[in-house]
Amino acid sequence: MQIAFTTKTIKPDLMKNHFKFLIITIVFLISFFNSFEAIAFEKFKENKSGKLCINLNPGNPSISGVTICSGSTANLTVSSTVEGVLRWYASETGGDPLYTGSDANDVTYVTGNLTSTTSFWVEDFNDPDASSRVEVVVTVTATPSAGTLSGTEGICSNGTTTFTSSVTGGVWSSGNADSATINSTTGVVTPLGTGSVMMTYTVAGTGGCSNVSDSIVVTITAAPVAGTLSGVQNICSNGTTTFSSDVTGGAWSSATASVATIDETSGEVTVVGAGTSMMTYTVTGIGGCSDVSD
């Protein structure tokens, strides 16, 4: 029995190329296993079932800082995918967690009431490994104040007043613009009627704080009038006359008592001597109004 076979001559260049490929493959495999050993083999742990598993460190959580008003709480929420559970801390290293999430979907931590800017740290804990702790800053803004309001609160209908606050930057507004207006910036009050009007000073809140307001009441009194005066103005030295006004409540007075006197209530004139005397009827002003005379 004869067996036929064929021989081939391998060219030296081809053998050289195969050898190069083999060397490159070996170098790659050595490099790969060295890297894998450094990253993964150190993480081999034996679980309770006796099986070997690999635990790689979770990625760092992604989170942004928030701004709140003083005395408020802050909601801190991680936006990235959580591999294990989140653990929240008051320091970058060490210490017990302030809060540990119940599962991977529990991504929000609610702080206590804060009165100053505070840092917190969060890590993704995938037992037994954890990511680096990531800092999140809660910026606390001071609560605004409307300040102390001041100004003359009782004015006459023909007068004005200016309200001010010990805190600048606010805006004035009138509770009844039909009775009185107020300049939003200067606080100058312009009466348009009578009665009481509430003027409000509002300071805008920033950094999570609400607006804050305070109020002051201006009471506007109608300006008094002396009315229309009447009576005989020329009399004999042995005669008399009585002056009157269509507005009651005023008081009469004589400018020259040596010539004539006048009863301040009834307006009856008593002649003392010859001559001329100016008789004046005065109505007392109230509520910020001046006296008025005729």
C-alpha positions in Angstrom: 0.0 0.0 0.0 1.3 3.3 -1.0 0.5 6.7 0.6 1.0 9.8 -1.4 1.7 13.1 0.3 2.6 16.5 -0.9 5.2 18.7 0.7 5.2 22.5 0.7 8.0 24.8 1.3 7.1 27.6 3.6 8.7 30.8 2.6 11.0 32.4 5.3 9.1 35.7 5.1 5.8 34.1 5.8 7.2 32.3 8.8 8.7 35.5 10.0 5.2 37.3 9.9 3.5 34.4 11.8 6.2 34.6 14.4 5.7 38.4 14.8 1.9 37.9 15.2 2.5 35.3 17.8 4.8 37.5 19.8 2.4 40.5 19.6 -0.5 38.3 20.8 1.5 37.0 23.8 2.5 40.5 24.8 -1.1 41.7 24.6 -2.3 38.9 26.7 0.3 39.5 29.3 -0.5 43.2 29.4 -4.3 42.4 29.6 -4.0 40.0 32.5 -1.7 42.3 34.4 -4.2 45.1 34.1 -7.1 42.9 34.9 -5.3 41.6 37.9 -4.7 45.1 39.2 -8.3 46.2 38.7 -10.4 43.1 39.2 -8.5 40.2 40.8 -7.9 42.3 43.9 -11.7 42.5 44.2 -12.4 38.7 44.2 -14.4 38.0 47.3 -16.0 34.8 48.4 -19.7 35.2 49.2 -21.8 33.1 51.5 -22.7 30.6 48.8 -19.0 29.8 48.4 -18.9 31.3 44.9 -16.4 33.8 43.8 -17.7 37.2 42.6 -16.1 40.5 41.4 -17.0 43.8 43.1 -15.9 46.9 41.2 -16.2 50.4 42.8 -19.4 52.2 41.8 -19.1 55.4 39.9 -19.2 58.8 41.7 -22.7 60.2 42.2 -23.6 63.3 40.2 -25.3 66.1 42.2 -25.6 69.9 42.1 -25.7 72.4 45.0 -28.9 74.2 46.0 -29.7 77.6 47.5 -32.3 77.9 50.3 -33.6 80.6 52.7 -32.2 80.6 56.2 -34.2 78.3 58.5 -35.4 76.1 55.7 -34.5 72.5 54.8 -32.8 71.5 51.5 -33.7 68.6 49.2 -30.4 67.1 47.9 -31.0 64.8 44.9 -28.5 62.6 43.0 -29.1 62.7 39.2 -26.9 59.8 38.1 -27.7 56.1 38.2 -27.1 54.5 41.6 -25.5 51.0 41.7 -26.0 50.3 45.4 -27.4 52.7 47.9 -26.5 56.3 48.7 -24.9 57.2 52.0 -24.8 60.9 53.1 -22.2 62.4 55.4 -21.4 65.6 57.1 -17.6 65.3 56.4 -15.4 64.2 53.5 -13.9 61.3 55.4 -14.8 59.3 58.4 -17.9 59.6 60.5 -21.2 57.7 60.5 -23.7 58.4 57.7 -26.3 61.0 58.3 -28.7 59.0 56.1 -28.5 55.8 54.1 -30.9 55.3 51.2 -33.3 52.4 51.4 -32.5 51.2 47.8 -31.1 52.4 44.6 -34.2 54.5 43.9 -33.9 56.4 47.1 -31.8 59.3 45.7 -32.9 62.3 47.8 -31.7 63.4 51.2 -33.6 66.1 53.2 -31.4 68.1 55.4 -32.4 69.7 58.7 -33.2 73.4 59.0 -30.1 75.3 58.1 -29.1 78.8 59.0 -25.6 79.0 57.4 -24.0 77.7 54.2 -23.2 74.0 54.7 -21.4 71.2 52.8 -22.6 67.6 52.7 -21.0 64.5 51.0 -22.6 61.6 49.3 -21.2 58.2 48.1 -22.6 55.3 46.2 -22.2 52.2 48.4 -22.4 48.8 46.7 -21.4 46.4 49.4 -18.6 46.0 50.1 -17.3 48.8 47.8 -18.0 52.5 47.7 -17.4 55.4 45.4 -15.5 58.5 46.3 -17.5 60.9 48.4 -18.8 63.9 46.4 -19.3 67.3 48.0 -22.6 69.2 47.6 -23.0 72.7 49.0 -26.2 74.1 50.4 -26.0 77.9 50.1 -28.1 79.6 52.8 -29.5 83.1 52.1 -30.4 85.5 54.9 -34.1 86.1 55.4 -35.0 89.5 54.0 -36.5 92.2 56.3 -38.8 95.1 55.5 -37.1 97.1 58.2 -38.7 99.7 60.5 -41.3 102.0 58.9 -41.7 105.6 59.9 -43.4 108.8 58.8 -46.3 111.1 59.9 -49.4 108.9 60.0 -52.0 111.6 60.4 -52.2 114.2 57.6 -54.6 116.8 56.2 -56.4 116.3 52.9 -54.5 119.3 51.6 -51.1 118.1 52.9 -48.7 115.3 52.3 -46.2 113.0 54.1 -43.3 110.7 53.3 -42.9 107.2 54.6 -39.5 105.6 54.9 -37.9 102.3 55.9 -34.6 101.5 57.6 -34.1 99.0 54.9 -33.5 100.2 51.3 -34.4 98.6 48.0 -38.1 97.9 48.7 -41.2 99.1 46.9 -44.2 101.1 48.3 -47.8 100.4 47.4 -51.2 101.8 48.4 -54.0 99.7 49.7 -56.6 102.2 48.3 -55.4 104.4 45.5 -58.7 106.2 45.3 -58.0 107.8 48.7 -54.3 108.2 48.6 -51.4 107.2 46.3 -47.7 106.6 47.3 -44.6 106.9 45.2 -43.2 103.4 44.9 -39.7 104.5 45.3 -39.7 107.8 47.4 -42.6 106.9 49.7 -44.3 110.3 49.2 -48.0 110.1 50.0 -50.6 112.2 48.0 -54.1 112.4 49.5 -57.0 112.1 47.1 -59.8 111.8 49.7 -60.2 111.2 53.4 -60.1 108.1 55.6 -57.4 105.5 56.5 -55.2 103.9 53.9 -52.7 101.1 54.4 -49.3 101.7 52.8 -47.2 98.5 52.3 -43.5 98.3 51.9 -42.3 95.1 50.2 -38.7 93.8 49.9 -38.2 91.1 47.3 -36.8 87.8 48.5 -33.8 86.1 46.9 -32.0 82.8 47.1 -35.1 80.8 47.9 -36.5 83.4 50.3 -40.1 84.7 49.9 -40.9 88.4 49.6 -41.4 90.2 53.0 -43.7 93.1 53.7 -44.7 95.5 56.4 -47.4 98.1 56.5 -48.1 101.6 58.0 -51.5 103.3 58.0 -52.0 107.0 57.0 -55.2 108.7 58.2 -56.4 111.6 56.1 -58.6 114.3 57.7 -60.6 116.8 55.7 -59.1 120.3 55.8 -61.2 122.6 58.0 -63.0 125.7 56.6 -64.1 128.8 58.4 -67.3 129.0 56.4 -69.1 132.1 55.1 -69.2 134.9 57.7 -72.2 137.3 58.0 -73.4 140.1 60.2 -73.9 143.9 60.3 -70.4 145.5 60.0 -71.2 149.1 60.7 -72.8 149.9 64.0 -73.4 152.8 66.3 -71.3 153.2 69.5 -74.3 152.6 71.5 -75.5 149.7 69.4 -74.5 146.0 68.9 -74.4 143.3 66.3 -73.9 139.5 66.0 -71.6 137.8 63.6 -72.1 134.2 62.5 -70.6 131.5 60.3 -72.3 128.7 58.4 -69.7 126.4 59.9 -70.1 125.7 63.6 -67.5 124.9 66.2 -65.2 127.9 65.6 -64.2 130.7 68.0 -64.6 134.5 67.5 -61.9 137.0 68.6 -61.4 140.8 68.3 -58.2 142.3 67.0 -58.8 145.6 68.9 -60.5 144.9 72.2 -60.4 148.7 73.0 -62.8 149.3 70.2 -65.1 146.3 70.5 -65.1 142.8 72.0 -66.9 139.7 70.7 -68.2 136.7 72.5 -66.1 133.8 71.1 -69.1 131.4 71.0 -72.1 133.5 70.1 -70.4 136.1 68.0 -72.2 139.0 69.8 -70.2 142.3 69.4 -70.0 144.8 72.3 -68.9 148.3 71.4 -66.2 149.8 73.7 -65.3 152.9 71.7 -65.3 154.4 68.3 -63.0 152.9 65.6 -62.5 149.7 63.6 -61.7 146.3 64.9 -61.1 143.1 62.8 -63.3 140.2 64.0 -61.8 136.7 63.2 -63.6 133.4 63.2 -61.2 130.4 63.7 -61.9 126.7 63.3 -59.3 124.5 64.9 -57.6 122.0 62.6 -57.4 118.3 63.6 -55.7 115.2 62.3 -52.7 117.0 60.9 -54.6 119.9 59.6 -53.8 123.5 60.6 -56.3 125.9 62.1 -58.2 128.0 59.5 -59.5 131.5 60.0 -61.6 134.2 58.3 
